[in-house]
Amino acid sequence: MNHVVVTGGAGFIGSNLCRRLISNGDKVLVIDNLITSDGTHLKQFRNNPNFKFIKQDITTSHFALRNSKFEIIYHLACPTGVPNLTKLGEEMLRTCSIGTLSVLELARKNQAKLIFTSSSEIYGDPKEFPQMESYTGNVDPVGARSPYEEGKRFSESLIIMYVRKFNLDARIIRVFNTYGPGTSKNETRVVSRFLRNAKSNRPLPVEGNGKQTRTFCYVDDLIDALLLIAERGKKGEIYNAGGDIEISINELAKLVLFVTGSKSKIKHIPRPGHDHQGRRPDLSKLKSLGWQQTVGIYEGLKLTIDPALS
Ligand SMILES: NC(=O)c1ccc[n+]([C@@H]2O[C@H](COP(=O)([O-])OP(=O)(O)OC[C@H]3O[C@@H](n4cnc5c(N)ncnc54)[C@H](O)[C@@H]3O)[C@@H](O)[C@H]2O)c1
């Protein structure tokens, strides 16, 4: 049994990770300030003796953890969502800087392994396809997406500094678009938005001409990647994780209509200027650890429909 901390564990990926850790027999402590989640998906663990939740902002002092001992820390905490870039820009930057620093100190004190969820956003609007971990990206440091993009880049920088200076055992995972059950009711990412609208026969809003592409990864496959990297990854290494099959937003919208049987129409709306045309991870490093995607988009959407529509 490992003693595990999950920062941001009340969120979409975090709550799915907690379920897997607990079923694997680990003891899990979640620290989350519920800024972009509401804790609904943690209720299932309420009476589990191997689960504890502390509502706390990681940018404030982590006094509650003073007398505890942990072997692994999954550091997921970060405000997410494109509409929050303006609303929670300061919180993003504080969480990715002060927050990550506190988590690094906690890892150092406990000599714990640190697994950090960075993002494909660190590649910005990429000029290279597919994006390998060695690609340094194309990011505007003061652009509209910068609180998240530069926040994650700064977190990466801090983490690698701790690996080099303190020999901390940390691994960085650059997560690409992930979907599945367990998102918050206010989730704005494209799959959730489309499924929600399809359920109520409201139009599916496709930004611009819908030819921009994305890759999608079902959350169970992403959790497999996180656990595999924790187990077999190497100290100081960076791993892309996600799906590597590109589909356009138009295709996704049509697939959602097909899977849900909805009567919704597709409605094209203006596309934000800072949106990117596409991203596709090179997953060679992750696959070399033995990972493979097991859930395709059609099956994944079907698995997501029920919870998303309830
Ligand atoms: N879901 C994706 O497609 C995706 C893609 C790329 C990267 N990621 C990264 O994966 C991680 C999890 O993402 P998610 O989709 O579950 O998002 P989410 O918003 O559902 O979860 C993030 C959680 O972090 C918490 N949090 C934010 N700031 C905090 C703070 N200062 N202190 C404590 N808790 C705080 C939020 O309340 C939330 O519960 C994030 O770091 C995100 O950047 C996700």
The ligand as an SDF file (V2000), in Angstrom:
LIG
                    3D

 44 48  0  0  0  0  0  0  0  0999 V2000
   -8.5810   17.2730  -18.9220 N   0  0  0  0  0  0  0  0  0  0  0  0
   -7.7140   17.5650  -19.8690 C   0  0  0  0  0  0  0  0  0  0  0  0
   -8.0070   17.3740  -21.0600 O   0  0  0  0  0  0  0  0  0  0  0  0
   -6.3410   18.1020  -19.5200 C   0  0  0  0  0  0  0  0  0  0  0  0
   -5.4760   18.4260  -20.5660 C   0  0  0  0  0  0  0  0  0  0  0  0
   -4.2170   18.9230  -20.2610 C   0  0  0  0  0  0  0  0  0  0  0  0
   -3.7960   19.0560  -18.9360 C   0  0  0  0  0  0  0  0  0  0  0  0
   -4.6730   18.7380  -17.9390 N   0  0  0  0  0  0  0  0  0  0  0  0
   -4.1880   18.9380  -16.5610 C   0  0  0  0  0  0  0  0  0  0  0  0
   -4.6000   17.8600  -15.7380 O   0  0  0  0  0  0  0  0  0  0  0  0
   -4.9080   18.3370  -14.4180 C   0  0  0  0  0  0  0  0  0  0  0  0
   -6.3280   17.9290  -14.0510 C   0  0  0  0  0  0  0  0  0  0  0  0
   -7.2160   18.4920  -14.9980 O   0  0  0  0  0  0  0  0  0  0  0  0
   -8.7780   18.2590  -14.9450 P   0  0  0  0  0  0  0  0  0  0  0  0
   -9.2530   18.1300  -16.3290 O   0  0  0  0  0  0  0  0  0  0  0  0
   -9.1130   17.2080  -13.9770 O   0  0  0  0  0  0  0  0  0  0  0  0
   -9.2490   19.6960  -14.4130 O   0  0  0  0  0  0  0  0  0  0  0  0
  -10.2400   20.0560  -13.2130 P   0  0  0  0  0  0  0  0  0  0  0  0
  -10.4350   21.5260  -13.2820 O   0  0  0  0  0  0  0  0  0  0  0  0
  -11.4370   19.1830  -13.2490 O   0  0  0  0  0  0  0  0  0  0  0  0
   -9.3670   19.6770  -11.9350 O   0  0  0  0  0  0  0  0  0  0  0  0
   -8.3750   20.5220  -11.4030 C   0  0  0  0  0  0  0  0  0  0  0  0
   -8.5830   20.5640   -9.9020 C   0  0  0  0  0  0  0  0  0  0  0  0
   -7.5830   21.3940   -9.2960 O   0  0  0  0  0  0  0  0  0  0  0  0
   -8.2160   22.1260   -8.2580 C   0  0  0  0  0  0  0  0  0  0  0  0
   -7.3780   23.3070   -7.9500 N   0  0  0  0  0  0  0  0  0  0  0  0
   -7.1090   24.3590   -8.7730 C   0  0  0  0  0  0  0  0  0  0  0  0
   -6.2970   25.2430   -8.1580 N   0  0  0  0  0  0  0  0  0  0  0  0
   -6.0620   24.7530   -6.9190 C   0  0  0  0  0  0  0  0  0  0  0  0
   -5.3230   25.2210   -5.8020 C   0  0  0  0  0  0  0  0  0  0  0  0
   -4.6490   26.3830   -5.8340 N   0  0  0  0  0  0  0  0  0  0  0  0
   -5.3040   24.4610   -4.6710 N   0  0  0  0  0  0  0  0  0  0  0  0
   -5.9660   23.2800   -4.6070 C   0  0  0  0  0  0  0  0  0  0  0  0
   -6.6940   22.7940   -5.6430 N   0  0  0  0  0  0  0  0  0  0  0  0
   -6.7440   23.5150   -6.7790 C   0  0  0  0  0  0  0  0  0  0  0  0
   -9.5790   22.4600   -8.8030 C   0  0  0  0  0  0  0  0  0  0  0  0
  -10.5150   22.8040   -7.8030 O   0  0  0  0  0  0  0  0  0  0  0  0
   -9.9310   21.1400   -9.5090 C   0  0  0  0  0  0  0  0  0  0  0  0
  -10.6270   20.2520   -8.6560 O   0  0  0  0  0  0  0  0  0  0  0  0
   -4.7100   19.8490  -14.4500 C   0  0  0  0  0  0  0  0  0  0  0  0
   -3.4200   20.1370  -13.9650 O   0  0  0  0  0  0  0  0  0  0  0  0
   -4.7990   20.1850  -15.9210 C   0  0  0  0  0  0  0  0  0  0  0  0
   -4.0520   21.3330  -16.2290 O   0  0  0  0  0  0  0  0  0  0  0  0
   -5.9410   18.2800  -18.1950 C   0  0  0  0  0  0  0  0  0  0  0  0
  1  2  1  0
  2  3  2  0
  2  4  1  0
  4  5  1  0
  4 44  2  0
  5  6  2  0
  6  7  1  0
  7  8  2  0
  8  9  1  0
  8 44  1  0
  9 10  1  0
  9 42  1  0
 10 11  1  0
 11 12  1  0
 11 40  1  0
 12 13  1  0
 13 14  1  0
 14 15  2  0
 14 16  1  0
 14 17  1  0
 17 18  1  0
 18 19  2  0
 18 20  1  0
 18 21  1  0
 21 22  1  0
 22 23  1  0
 23 24  1  0
 23 38  1  0
 24 25  1  0
 25 26  1  0
 25 36  1  0
 26 27  1  0
 26 35  1  0
 27 28  2  0
 28 29  1  0
 29 30  1  0
 29 35  2  0
 30 31  1  0
 30 32  2  0
 32 33  1  0
 33 34  2  0
 34 35  1  0
 36 37  1  0
 36 38  1  0
 38 39  1  0
 40 41  1  0
 40 42  1  0
 42 43  1  0
M  CHG  2   8   1  16  -1
M  END
$$$$
